[in-house]
């Protein structure tokens, strides 16, 4: 068996502690070797044997490190990715890839000249509900799709004190949740022709956007991406409408909640959605009947298994550089559309 790849995780806040560290530790032939953090006690409470260092560059310069995972605040993603690539490391960047398209393009230029692999953590390609929708479309269960609504609503009426909620580069809900919804839409339907966006601040005391409504415009299809922080209850996740019927999904994939609760990824029921979607099919006589909806299990470990295999076998990573840049093009187009009040053409 091949030796495990040694991983350095930069950042041990929410993204590093809840998502990356558990997934890395649970993926065969990956070794969480080093964590860059100013709080060694917090890291060692979870991973007693992991080395903790204070500076990212020390990890980048360490020849024992094979893969660097950047899970630090968004504004640091691009400069840290460039530094790690220039040090010859393979790199995973948490979403968003960068704070804008120009920064992402600069990282991509360095990556193309580097010996290291670069990929972006678009883990929600392995959500159970997204996998179910992908299966429905592959089997042509809904027919020609005309309208898709993809929601990621939450109820957080009180603004928490964290960097994502403070004014500054890379903050706000669009760069937090938008990358998930955009990447899923592009995986299903490709790049749109244009983007029309409304991005707003709704909560009292909020400094950055906490609501968005973004329409991806295709020749016929419209894909609506929506998120707000003032929506109680499980709420709508997907509604998809086509010539043969519709599919509705409420509630979120269970993996994030499980990871937040400290569950170890894996096991027979890992990623099994307790609330699968509803498939409504239109019959030839116009009657509507409910049919079985796919219910695959999600598994974010597939991302890291794909990264491992790409490094070991020189195959494409689970998220290619071209795909990551396309996500940034749509994110940037939405920002430009919201600022100008006009449709942004891609």
N, C-alpha and C positions, 0 to 999 in steps of 0.2 A: 504494500500500500504506500502511496506517495506521502511524503512528509507533509504535515499540516502547514499551511501558509500562516505566517506570523502577522498579526493585524495590530495596528496602532489606531486607537479611537481618539480623535481630537474633540473634546467636549463631553461633559457628563451632566448636562442639564436634562430637560425632558426628552429631547430626541435621542441623545446618547444613552441615557440610563434606561428609558422605557422601551425604545425600539432597537437601536443598533446593538448594544451590548448583549441583550438576551438572544437576538437572532444570530449574531456571530457565534456566541457560545454554543448554540444549539445546532449549528451547521457542521456536519462532518468535514474534517480536514481543514477547518479554520481554527486558529488559536488566538484568542483574545490575549495578546502578549503585553500590550502597553496601553495605558490611558493617559491622555494629557488633561490634567485637571489641577486646579489650585486647592482642591479639597480631597486629599488622599484618604481621609477617614471615611468619607461617603463612598468612595470607590471600594475600599477594602471591606466595608460592611457587606457589600454584595459579592465581591470577587477578591478574597483574601490573598490570592497568589499572583494577582496581576501587578505588574510594575506600574507605578504612577510617577510621571514626570511633569514638570511645570511648563515647559515651552514646546510648542509644535515643532520648531526647527530641529530640536534635539531628536525627535522621533523621525523626522524626514532624513536626517543625516546618519541614522543608525543603519548599518548594512544588514543587521539582523531582521529588519522590518521589510516585509514583502508588500503589504497593502496598507494604505492609509485611508481611514474613513473620517470625513470631515462633518461633524455634527455640532459645529459651533454656530453662533448667531449669523443670520443671513448675510450681513454686510461683510463678513470675513470669508465667505465661501470662495470667492474668486481669487483673492490674494493667497490664501492658504493652498488652494488647489494648484495654482501656478508654482508656488514654492515646492510643493511635494513632487510635482511632475519634473521640475528642473533638477530635483535630487534623485531622480530615477525611480521613483516609487509608482506603483499602481494606485489609483485613487478612486474612491467612491465619494461623491458629494451629496449631502442631503439636499432635498428640494427646498427652496428653488435653487436651480443651478447657479444663479447669480442674481444681483438686484436689478439688472436690466440687460437688454440684448447686447449692448456694446461690451459689457463686462463678460458676458457668456462667450461672445465671439473671440475676445482676447484669450480666454482660457482655452477655447477650442484650437486656436492657432498654436499655442504652446503644446497642447496635447498631440497635435498632428506631427510636431517635430520631436516628440519625446518617444522613448522606448517603453514608457508606461501606458497601461490601459487607463482610460477615464470613462466613468459611467455615473449616472445620477440615480438616486434612490427614489424611484417612482414605484413604491411598494404596493400601491393600491391597484396595480394590474392583477394582484393576487387576492383581491377581495372576493369573498364568496358570491356577492350579488353581481359584481362585474363579470365574473366567470360565467355565471348563469345567463346574463344578458348576451355575452359573447357566444355562448352555445346556441341560444335562441336565434340569433342572427345567422350563425353559420348553417343552421338547419332550416332557415327560411320560414320559421314558425309564424312570424308576424307579417310577412310580405314585404313590399317596398315601404321603407320607413319614411314617414313624412315629418314626424315631430318627436323630439326627445327632450325630457326635462330631467336634469341631473342636479339634485339638491344635496347640500351638506349644512343643514341648519343646526343651531345649538341655542340653548337658553342660558346666556351669561349676561344678565342685565347690569351687573356690577362689574366695572372695568377692573380686571386684576392688575396687580403691580408686577409687570414682567416686561422684558425688553420688546416683545412682539407688540405690545400695546402702547409703547412710547414713540413719540415722533422721532423719526430718523430713517436713514436708508434701510430698505429691506423689511420694514415693519408693515403691519396691516393685514387684514383678512385675505385680500386678493392674492398676495404673495405667500400666504400661509396655506389656504385651502384651494386657491385657484389652480396651482400646479397639478394637484390630484385630478380635478375635474377635467382640466384641459388635456392632460395626458390620456385619460381614459377615452375622451371623445376622439382624439386623433388616432388612437389605436383602432377604434371602430370605423371611423369615417374619413380619416385623412385630413389634410389641411383644408380649412374653409376658404371660400373666396374673399370673405370680409368678416369683420368683427364689429359689433355694435354693443357698447358697454355703458352701464350706469354704475358707478362705484361711489359709495356714500358713507358718511358718519351718522349714526342714529342714536347711540347711547349718550346719556348725559355724562360729561367728563371725558369722553373718548378723545384721543389725540390723533388716531389713525383710522382708516376705513374699517368698518365692521359690518358692511353689507355690500353685496354686489349682485347684479343681474346682467349677465353677459350673453349675447346671442351670437352663435357661430352661424354664419349664413352660407349655405351651399346652394346649388342651382334650384333645388326643390326643398330639400331638407332644412329644417331649423333645429339647432341644438341649443337649448337654454341651460346655462350654468348659473346656479343661484345659491347664495348662502347668506345667512343672517345670524345675529347673536341674540335676537329677541323672540325666538320661536320655541315655546315649551312643547314637551311631548316628543315621541319618537319621530313623527313627521315623515313626509315623503322622501324617499331616496331616489327612486327612478319612476318615471312614467314614460312609456314608449308606445307610439301609435303608428300603425302601418295599414296596408290595404287588407290584411287578413285578420287583424285583431290588435289587442293591446296587452302590455305587460306592466304591472304595477308592483313596486317594492317599497315597503316601509321599514324603517329601522336601519341601523348601521351594521356593517360587518362586525362580528364579535371579537376580532383579534386585538384591536386597540384596547378595549375594555379589559380583556384578559391580561394583556401585557401590563397595563396600569396597575392591575391587582397583584402583579408579581408572579403570574402563572408562567411555567416553563413551556416554551413552544414545543409542540409535538403531542403525541397521544392520539387515541382513536377518535376523540371528539374535537380535536383542535380545528378551529376554523369552520366548524359546522354552524350554519346560520339557523337560529331557532325560529326565524320568521321568514320562510322562503316566499318568493313572489307569487302573484296571481296572474295567470295567463288566461285571457278572454279571447276566444276565437269566434269570428263571424262565419256562420254557415251560409250555404248557397241560398237559402230562403230568407236570409236576413236575421235569423235568430242568433243569439249569443250564448255560447256554452263555455264553461270553465274547463280548461284542460290542465294536465300536469305540467308544473314548472320545473325546470332543472334545478337541482340543489347541490352543486358541487361544493366541496370544502375549500376554503381559502387557505393559503399558506405563504406567509411572507418570507419564509426561509428559502423559497424557490429563487428569490432574487439573489441571495448570497450564494446559493449553490451554483447559480448561473455565473456569478462573478468568479468564483473559484474555478469553474470549468473553463471559462474564457482565459484566465491566466495560465492554467495548466496546459491547455490544448490549443491556444492561439485561435480560438473561435470568437465570434461576435459576442459582446457582453449582452446581458439581458435588456439593457437600455443603451442603444447606440448613441454616438455623438450626434449624428444627424437628427435622431428623434428628440434628444434633449434640446437641441437648438430650435427645432420646430415648436416645442412647448414654449420656449422663451419668445419666439416670434409672436405667438398668440397672446401670451401674457403682456408683452410690450404693446401690441396692437390694441388690447383692451384699455391699457393705461392711457394711450394716446387718444383713443375714442372718447373715453370718459372726460379727459381734459378739454377736448375740443368740442364735444357735443356732436361730433360727426362720425359717420361710419368709416372705419379704417380698412382700407383695401390691402390685402396681402399679395 
